[in-house]
């Protein structure tokens, strides 16, 4: 039932709003074309895009935009927790709901089932419209079918004209212990993100989307493409593989976790074999000890395919980015893991053009200065107990 509703809304919204033209040079146009099979996910030009790399700036810009909302606030949250920052966001959106702004929030509630439900229900009592990505209070059969499909996006859209999207969650860890990457987008592309949100909101049981969304005026010179992922959708991995296969000089990744599907691992190996500089930047130690061993299992496989691996030292780097050939870059919510590629509800923003790619490249270079490089020689020297834990982690991780 949900999937038939999805098709209906995709067609309706694609017809309702015009799409701006775009001009992307070959071969990077191949990346855009893979995703553009969905009429809601085409590149849109003339945008302004702020690259946000600190938790302080993320919360500052988000709260300023929420305070300025006039008509609607639409949010997809992987983590909106009852802590210092979560309460700041809650108080901000509740204040706008009291003013008459329509506030819609989609919350992931399987992974964080220990979060007291009262935190969300109190917001609902104040006029915030909340939908749970998996409604745990329905009959058992539909829950079993959907419980594995986690809402992992981190996107807020203000008045259908300002988009905050990327990797930052609403949790105090980002004020000190974690680092991440996020985007603040204004311009015509905001209408595309808004259409995708309304589509998903209705898919989860919310009201029908508006019949028309005004396209914001040009705000800059950046071409962006919203890309969504979820059960049965392969736009994100297809786009990533197309980027790898068309890389000519280099392609560099940041990811929070690394346990890739075979098609992405093999694409990385093909690129390295033809002389492309392929790099992965990932934290040496992540937030889940089990995931350290899982990462190591797959990082060794990447090293065996001549991929260079850089281990970030200062803190947990939760970023998910790509930069390629000074012409293409991307920021999103999806880690390079099977779950993010094919199971979770995820999103990416693909960005085309030299100026922004060079900005992303410089950011990547600066983070590499805080890394040490892992070599295949070091990985081959791991002791039997460490290798055993790596293999065990790989066996059980599909169940988590």
Secondary structure, 3 states (H helix, E strand, C coil): CHHHHHHHHHHHHHHHCCCCCCCCCCCCHHHHHHHCCCCCCCCEEEEEEEEECCHHHHHHHHHHHHHCCCCEEEEEECCECCCHHHHHHHHHHHHHHHCCCEEEEEECCCCCCCCCCHHHHHHHHCCCEEEECCCCCCCHHHHHHHCCCCECCCEEEECCCEEEEECCCECHHHHCCEECCEEEEEECHHHHHHHHHHHHHHHCCCCCCCCCCCCCCCCCCEEEEEEEEECCECHHHHHHHHHHHHCCCEEEEECCCEECCHHHHHHHHHHHHCCCEEEEEEECCCCCHHHHHHHHHHHHHHHHCCCEEEEECCCEECCCEEEECCCEEEEECCCEEHHHHHCCEEEEEEEECHHHHHHHHHHHHHHHCCEEEECHHHHHCCCHHHHHHHHHHHHHHHHC
